[in-house]
Amino acid sequence: MAYRYLTSRVDAFVEYLTLNRPDVRNAFNEHVIAELTAWAADVADRAGRGDVRVAVLSGAGKTFCAGADVTWMSKTVDYTEDENLRDAEAMSRMFAAIDQLPLPLVGRIHGAALGGGAGLAAVCDIVVADESAMFGFTEVKLGILPAVISPFALAKIGRSAARELFLTGARFTAARAKEIGLVHAVVPAHELDNAVATYVRELLSAAPGAVAAAKALIPTVIGRATEEVMPTTAAAIAQRRVSKEGQEGLRAFLQKQKPSWSR
């Protein structure tokens, strides 16, 4: 699929997707939103066919993503409430589509991830950040809200951190982002690609169907009582044990061999 504001390449079942608007710090506009939504649908389809097993999201230039494009924001100032609603709904659908991808998404964060850029970090399954990267839910500084990204950010950072960071709009360090769960690993800039590659290798050593099922299990179980989800969790493991992957993986383990997906 051809894109104007994204670049994509696949290498050994890994898709490397790059936000490619370095002149505006990879900021969002309606076209970027449309392209990311289309990419999410396309990569989900290819994951279902087994063509891609892991995706890595990064930004071109000096910044991962600085949030909304100033030119785009200047247009929304004159939008009606209905026009703004349609605009926000498109962005909501984009974040939901990325969040629900049936394969793991690794975020490679450098420079800054602000506003919607922090939202992208929130919908990545694993986030590796340069130790000098800055984050921020900065919308209130502009008189607006981190509303669209709030379900995804809250799922990562929780209520207490959101009360501090949503309300102040303050920027915070990669170390603070790791402390609150938005980021999983913080490394020097020269180690960023190696850290991402380490996670990719771990993900490729796991069965792709099992990884997709494990990802889908998390929102199903989180926040619900053990007794309530017990039928779901019991059925999930029973199904995986008799699945083709489950049978192969268990037999390979017992026979001290590698399963086909990790060879």
C-alpha positions, 0 to 999 in steps of 0.5 A, spaced: 500 500 500 502 506 498 502 512 503 504 519 502 505 521 510 508 514 512 513 509 510 513 502 511 518 496 509 517 488 511 523 484 513 522 477 516 515 478 518 517 484 521 513 491 519 517 497 520 512 503 519 515 510 520 511 517 521 514 521 515 513 528 516 519 530 519 518 538 517 513 538 522 515 533 527 511 528 524 504 531 527 497 529 525 493 532 520 486 529 517 491 525 512 495 522 517 489 519 521 486 516 514 493 513 512 494 510 519 487 507 519 488 504 513 495 501 515 491 498 521 486 495 517 491 492 512 496 490 517 491 486 521 489 483 514 496 481 513 497 478 520 491 474 519 495 471 513 501 470 517 505 475 512 507 479 518 508 478 526 510 484 529 510 491 527 515 497 529 512 504 529 517 510 529 518 517 527 522 520 521 527 526 523 528 528 530 521 527 533 517 521 534 510 525 534 509 532 536 501 531 536 497 535 532 499 539 526 498 547 527 495 548 520 490 543 521 489 546 528 488 552 524 482 549 520 479 546 526 478 553 529 473 555 524 469 548 524 462 547 527 461 543 533 458 537 528 465 538 523 469 537 530 465 531 532 466 528 525 474 529 525 474 527 533 471 520 531 475 519 525 481 520 530 478 515 535 477 510 530 484 510 528 487 509 535 482 504 536 484 500 530 491 501 532 490 499 539 486 492 537 491 490 532 492 482 532 499 483 532 504 486 537 506 493 536 513 496 538 513 503 539 520 506 538 520 513 541 525 519 540 525 526 541 518 527 543 511 524 544 506 530 545 499 530 545 496 525 540 504 522 540 503 520 547 496 517 545 500 513 540 505 511 545 499 508 549 496 504 544 503 501 543 504 494 546 511 495 548 514 502 548 522 503 548 524 510 549 530 514 548 532 517 555 532 524 552 525 523 550 519 528 552 512 526 553 506 530 555 498 530 555 499 537 553 492 539 550 489 543 556 495 548 554 491 549 548 484 550 552 482 543 549 482 536 552 486 529 551 479 526 550 480 522 544 486 518 547 484 518 554 481 511 554 488 508 551 492 513 556 488 511 562 489 504 561 496 505 561 498 510 566 492 509 571 487 514 574 492 518 579 498 519 574 492 522 569 490 527 574 497 530 575 498 529 567 492 531 564 490 537 568 497 540 568 499 538 561 506 538 563 511 535 559 515 529 563 521 525 562 522 518 559 524 516 566 517 518 569 513 515 563 517 508 565 515 509 572 507 510 570 507 505 565 507 509 559 514 506 557 517 499 558 524 501 557 529 507 557 535 507 553 541 511 551 539 514 544 545 509 541 542 503 544 535 504 541 535 500 535 538 494 539 533 495 545 527 494 539 531 489 536 531 485 543 523 485 544 522 483 536 526 477 537 522 475 543 516 476 540 518 472 534 520 466 538 513 466 541 507 463 537 503 468 533 496 466 534 498 465 541 500 472 542 494 475 538 490 471 543 494 473 549 493 480 547 485 480 546 485 476 553 487 482 556 482 487 555 477 481 556 479 480 563 482 486 566 478 490 571 473 484 572 472 479 578 476 472 577 469 468 578 466 472 572 472 471 568 473 464 570 469 461 564 472 465 559 480 464 561 478 456 562 476 456 555 481 460 552 487 455 555 483 449 553 482 452 546 489 453 545 492 447 548 488 443 542 490 448 537 495 447 532 500 451 535 499 449 542 500 442 540 506 443 536 509 448 542 507 443 547 510 437 543 516 441 541 518 443 549 517 436 551 521 433 545 526 439 547 526 442 540 524 448 537 517 450 534 516 452 527 515 459 528 522 460 532 526 456 528 
